[in-house]
Amino acid sequence: MLSEQSAATVRATLPAVGAAIGEITKSFYGKMFDAHPELLRDLFNRGNQASGAQQQALAGSIAAFATHLVDHPDERPDVMLSRIAHKHASLHIVPEQYPIVYEHLFAAIAEVLGDAVTPEVAAAWSEVYWLMANALIAIEKRLYEQSGQTEWREWKVVERIEETPDVATFKLSPVDDAPVPDSRAGQYVSVGVHLADGARQIRQYSLTAAPGSSVRQFAVKRVLGDATTPDGEVSNHLHAHVHEGDVLQLSAPYGDLVLDATDAPLLLASAGIGVTPMIAMLEQLAESGHRAPVTVVHADRTPATHALRGDHEAFAAKLPDAAVHFWYEQDAPESAHTGRVDLTAVPVASGTHAYLCGPLPFMRAVRAQLIEKGVAPADIHYEVFGPDLWLA
């Protein structure tokens, strides 16, 4: 994939680029938004920009891709690329935007690294960028073709359900009569809203119903900020202003955390609002008559903050061989555990495929415990809400 000459240059300069990648990405976003303020206003998540999470995610993905190219020159990191491409497709990223990123990213590299960016270094890292960009463009093209939806579509809220004080479920039907693209259990849709300051911000929310329905259903947790991060713009807008009869813009469903067509034992582990894709998966498993063991794991602050808990328990109860393990930091009933998830005493069948969703520390801890129990790393799949900082 990477030419021999460029591979040698990238290998030699990777430590220097890696050490400066955080500064490079910060400069990159500043330059790009100065030249294209509409991208920050109407495309990029302003909260993630303010917290620095998006900068960390970009730095991690570039470093991981370059490292993979030099360590495995005959392989492409398709798992990482697929996750990025699904997110891009849900945002309606188009090929014409990649040259904009290239221009400002390489201006930032030149600014931060100075004279170290020789023509040879610039050519090698340009090759890295366009290998990654063209791979993403190709994957995104296929995703758009498969979805059958290339524009934002209007959906009307037909029901709103208050799940907890901070979580609401929205059920929507399409405003038009066009066919509804299929979804897969575990996927998400992007939701676009117009805010009071004129910005159009976009967020992704996992679908909480099994495939096959003409209604889109997703749950939104109100994101409350702290001293270092602002309140969630879109989640708070949805909670405060969107009710039955209102119209939202939705993308087609995307996301690669989906159930494989397998009869293998499964483990579905979630924490907090990470429960949402697991609910759709459990409903699909119940409807399809999945007979292999299913282990359900969830962590939350209290039973009262456990969104969709009734669905969580009800769908698991419909499976012929399911075990449910809930952990709560406080107020745990006798049927649950107190504290953080500890799988030491939880049986995990041989050949288990695991699906994880929740805060990154939770997923890292569960993944490590599963590997200790003999689950193959390739059989552990995850979804991150927000920028993917696993590689950062």
C-alpha positions in Angstrom: 0.0 0.0 0.0 2.6 2.5 1.1 5.6 2.9 -1.3 8.9 1.6 -0.1 10.5 5.0 -0.1 7.6 6.6 1.8 7.4 3.8 4.3 11.1 4.3 5.2 10.5 8.1 5.6 7.3 7.6 7.7 9.0 5.0 9.9 11.8 7.5 10.6 9.6 10.5 11.2 6.7 8.8 13.0 8.1 9.4 16.5 8.5 13.1 15.8 5.1 13.4 14.2 3.5 11.3 16.9 5.0 13.5 19.7 3.7 16.7 18.0 0.4 15.3 16.7 -1.7 16.9 19.5 -0.3 20.3 18.6 -0.7 19.6 14.9 -4.4 18.7 15.2 -5.1 21.7 17.4 -3.5 24.0 14.8 -5.3 22.2 12.0 -8.7 22.7 13.4 -8.0 26.4 14.1 -6.8 27.0 10.5 -9.7 25.1 8.9 -12.4 26.8 11.0 -10.9 30.2 10.3 -11.1 29.5 6.6 -14.5 27.6 6.8 -16.5 28.7 9.8 -19.5 27.0 8.4 -17.9 23.6 9.2 -17.8 24.4 12.9 -21.2 25.9 12.9 -23.1 23.3 10.9 -21.0 20.1 10.8 -18.5 19.5 13.6 -19.6 18.9 17.2 -18.8 22.2 18.9 -18.8 20.5 22.4 -16.1 18.0 21.3 -14.1 20.8 19.8 -14.3 22.8 23.1 -13.3 19.8 25.2 -10.4 18.7 22.8 -11.9 15.3 22.4 -12.2 15.6 18.6 -8.5 16.7 18.4 -7.5 13.7 20.4 -9.5 11.3 18.2 -8.1 12.7 15.0 -4.5 12.5 16.3 -5.1 8.9 17.4 -6.6 7.8 14.1 -3.7 9.4 12.0 -1.0 7.9 14.2 -2.7 4.5 14.3 -3.2 4.4 10.5 0.4 5.5 9.8 1.8 2.9 12.4 -0.3 0.2 10.8 1.0 1.1 7.3 4.7 0.7 8.3 4.1 -2.3 10.6 1.8 -4.2 8.2 2.5 -2.9 4.7 0.3 -5.5 3.0 -2.8 -5.0 5.2 -5.3 -2.2 5.6 -6.8 -1.4 9.0 -10.3 -1.9 7.7 -12.0 -2.2 11.2 -10.8 1.3 12.1 -11.6 2.7 8.6 -15.1 1.2 8.7 -15.9 2.8 12.0 -14.7 6.2 10.8 -16.5 5.8 7.4 -19.8 5.0 9.1 -19.6 8.1 11.2 -18.7 10.2 8.2 -21.6 8.8 6.1 -24.0 9.6 8.9 -22.8 13.2 8.7 -23.0 13.3 4.9 -19.3 13.9 4.4 -18.5 14.2 0.7 -15.3 13.7 -1.3 -14.9 17.4 -2.0 -14.2 18.0 1.7 -11.1 15.9 1.9 -8.9 18.4 0.0 -10.0 21.0 2.5 -8.8 18.8 5.3 -5.5 18.1 3.5 -4.8 21.7 2.9 -5.1 22.8 6.5 -3.7 19.7 8.0 -0.4 20.0 6.1 -0.2 23.7 6.8 -0.4 22.8 10.5 2.3 20.1 10.1 4.6 22.6 8.4 3.9 25.2 11.1 4.5 22.9 14.0 7.5 20.8 12.6 9.1 23.7 10.6 12.3 22.8 8.8 11.9 19.1 9.6 9.2 18.9 6.9 11.5 18.4 3.9 10.1 17.7 0.5 10.6 13.9 1.1 8.8 14.1 4.5 5.9 16.1 3.0 5.6 13.6 0.1 5.6 10.6 2.4 3.0 11.9 4.8 0.9 13.2 1.8 0.9 9.6 0.6 -0.3 8.4 4.1 -3.1 11.0 4.1 -4.4 10.2 0.6 -4.2 6.4 1.2 -6.5 7.0 4.2 -8.7 9.5 2.6 -9.3 7.6 -0.6 -10.0 4.4 1.4 -12.6 6.3 3.4 -14.1 7.9 0.3 -14.5 4.5 -1.3 -16.1 2.9 1.8 -18.4 6.0 2.2 -19.5 5.7 -1.4 -20.5 2.1 -0.9 -22.4 3.0 2.3 -24.3 5.8 0.5 -25.3 3.4 -2.2 -26.4 0.7 0.2 -28.5 3.1 2.3 -30.5 4.4 -0.7 -30.6 7.8 1.1 -28.2 10.6 0.1 -30.0 13.6 1.6 -31.3 14.5 5.0 -34.9 13.4 5.5 -37.6 14.9 7.7 -39.2 12.8 10.4 -42.1 13.8 12.7 -42.1 13.0 16.4 -45.2 10.8 17.0 -44.4 9.9 20.7 -42.1 11.1 23.4 -41.5 8.9 26.5 -39.8 10.1 29.7 -37.6 7.1 30.6 -35.8 8.7 33.5 -35.4 12.4 34.6 -32.5 12.7 32.2 -33.4 10.2 29.4 -36.3 10.6 26.9 -37.2 8.2 24.0 -38.4 9.8 20.7 -40.4 7.8 18.2 -40.6 9.3 14.7 -42.4 8.6 11.4 -41.2 9.9 8.0 -43.0 13.0 6.8 -42.9 11.8 3.2 -44.1 8.5 1.7 -40.8 7.2 0.5 -39.5 3.8 1.5 -37.7 3.6 4.9 -34.1 2.3 4.6 -33.5 -0.9 6.5 -31.5 -0.7 9.7 -29.5 -3.3 11.6 -29.7 -3.8 15.4 -27.0 -1.7 17.0 -26.9 1.0 14.4 -27.5 4.7 14.9 -28.9 7.7 13.0 -27.6 11.2 12.9 -30.1 13.9 14.0 -29.7 17.5 12.8 -31.2 20.4 14.8 -31.2 24.1 14.3 -30.2 25.9 17.5 -31.1 29.4 18.8 -27.8 31.0 17.6 -28.4 29.8 14.0 -26.1 26.9 14.1 -27.1 23.5 12.8 -25.6 20.8 15.0 -25.6 17.0 14.4 -25.5 14.2 16.9 -25.7 10.4 16.6 -28.2 8.3 18.6 -28.5 4.5 18.6 -31.8 3.0 17.4 -33.6 1.2 20.3 -36.0 -0.9 18.3 -35.3 -4.1 16.3 -35.1 -3.8 12.5 -38.2 -4.0 10.5 -40.2 -1.1 11.8 -41.2 2.0 9.8 -40.8 4.1 13.0 -37.4 5.3 14.1 -36.9 5.1 17.8 -34.0 6.4 19.9 -33.3 7.5 23.4 -31.5 10.8 24.3 -29.7 11.4 27.6 -29.4 15.0 28.7 -25.7 15.8 28.8 -24.9 18.1 31.7 -21.5 19.8 31.6 -19.1 20.6 34.4 -16.2 23.0 35.1 -14.3 21.8 32.0 -17.0 20.7 29.5 -20.2 22.5 28.4 -23.7 21.2 28.5 -24.7 19.0 25.5 -26.1 21.5 23.0 -28.3 19.0 21.1 -29.3 16.7 23.9 -30.5 19.7 26.0 -32.3 21.2 23.0 -34.1 17.9 22.3 -35.2 17.6 25.9 -36.3 21.2 26.2 -37.9 21.9 22.8 -38.8 18.7 20.9 -42.2 17.1 21.5 -44.9 15.2 19.7 -45.6 16.9 16.3 -42.2 18.4 15.9 -40.0 17.6 12.9 -36.4 16.5 12.9 -33.8 15.8 10.2 -32.5 12.2 10.2 -29.8 10.4 8.3 -30.1 6.8 7.1 -28.9 4.3 9.7 -25.2 3.7 10.0 -22.7 2.0 12.4 -20.7 -1.2 12.3 -21.6 -2.5 15.9 -24.1 -5.0 14.5 -24.9 -8.6 15.3 -23.1 -11.1 13.2 -25.2 -13.9 11.6 -24.0 -16.4 14.1 -25.3 -19.0 16.5 -22.4 -18.4 18.9 -22.8 -17.5 22.5 -23.1 -13.7 23.0 -22.3 -11.2 25.7 -23.8 -7.7 25.6 -22.1 -5.3 28.0 -23.2 -1.7 28.5 -23.0 1.2 30.9 -25.2 4.2 31.3 -26.8 5.3 28.0 -24.6 2.8 26.2 -27.6 0.5 26.9 -29.4 1.8 23.8 -27.9 -0.4 21.0 -28.1 -3.4 23.3 -31.9 -3.0 23.6 -32.3 -3.3 19.8 -29.9 -6.3 19.7 -31.8 -8.1 22.5 -35.2 -7.5 20.8 -33.8 -8.9 17.5 -32.4 -11.9 19.3 -35.8 -12.5 21.0 -37.6 -12.2 17.7 -35.2 -14.5 15.8 -35.4 -17.2 18.5 -31.6 -17.1 19.3 -31.0 -20.3 21.3 -27.3 -20.0 22.3 -26.4 -18.5 25.7 -26.7 -14.7 26.0 -25.0 -12.9 28.9 -26.4 -9.4 29.6 -24.1 -7.1 31.6 -25.0 -3.5 32.5 -23.6 -0.9 34.9 -25.3 2.3 36.1 -25.3 4.7 39.0 -28.7 3.5 40.4 -31.7 1.5 39.3 -33.6 4.8 38.8 -31.0 6.1 36.3 -30.9 2.8 34.4 -32.7 3.9 31.2 -34.9 1.3 29.4 -34.4 -1.1 32.3 -37.8 -2.7 31.7 -37.0 -3.4 28.1 -33.6 -4.7 29.1 -35.1 -7.3 31.5 -38.2 -8.1 29.3 -36.3 -8.9 26.1 -33.7 -10.9 28.0 -36.5 -12.9 29.7 -37.8 -13.9 26.2 -34.5 -15.7 25.4 -34.3 -19.4 26.2 -30.8 -19.2 27.6 -30.0 -15.7 29.0 -28.3 -14.5 32.2 -28.7 -11.0 33.4 -26.1 -9.2 35.6 -26.7 -5.6 36.6 -24.2 -3.5 38.7 -25.2 -0.3 40.5 -23.0 2.1 42.4 -25.9 2.8 44.8 -29.2 1.3 45.8 -28.6 -2.0 44.2 -31.5 -4.5 44.9 -30.8 -8.0 46.0 -31.0 -9.3 42.4 -28.1 -7.0 41.4 -24.5 -6.3 42.3 -23.1 -3.2 44.0 -20.0 -1.4 42.6 -18.3 -1.7 39.3 -18.6 -4.6 36.8 -16.6 -7.6 37.9 -16.9 -10.6 35.6 -14.9 -13.0 37.9 -17.9 -15.0 38.9 -19.8 -14.6 35.6 -19.7 -17.7 33.4 -18.6 -16.9 29.8 -19.1 -19.6 27.3 -16.4 -20.8 25.0 -16.6 -19.0 21.6 -18.4 -16.0 23.0 -18.8 -12.9 20.8 -18.9 -9.8 22.9 -20.5 -6.4 22.1 -19.6 -3.4 24.3 -21.0 0.1 24.6 -20.4 2.7 27.3 -17.7 5.0 28.6 -14.2 4.2 27.4 -12.8 3.2 30.9 -15.7 0.8 31.3 -15.2 -0.8 27.9 -11.4 -1.1 28.4 -12.0 -2.8 31.8 -14.6 -5.2 30.4 -12.5 -6.1 27.4 -9.5 -6.9 29.6 -11.6 -9.2 31.8 -13.1 -10.9 28.8 -9.7 -11.6 27.3 -8.6 -13.0 30.6 -11.6 -15.4 30.4 -10.5 -16.6 27.0 -12.6 -14.5 24.6 -10.7 -13.8 21.4 -9.8 -10.1 20.9 -11.2 -10.3 17.4 -14.6 -11.3 18.8 -14.9 -8.2 21.0 -16.7 -5.3 19.3 -17.4 -1.9 20.6 -19.2 1.4 20.0 -18.0 4.8 21.3 -20.5 7.6 21.7 -18.7 10.7 20.5 -15.1 10.8 19.2 -13.3 7.4 19.3 -10.6 8.0 21.8 -9.6 4.3 22.1 -6.6 4.9 19.9 -5.8 8.4 21.2 
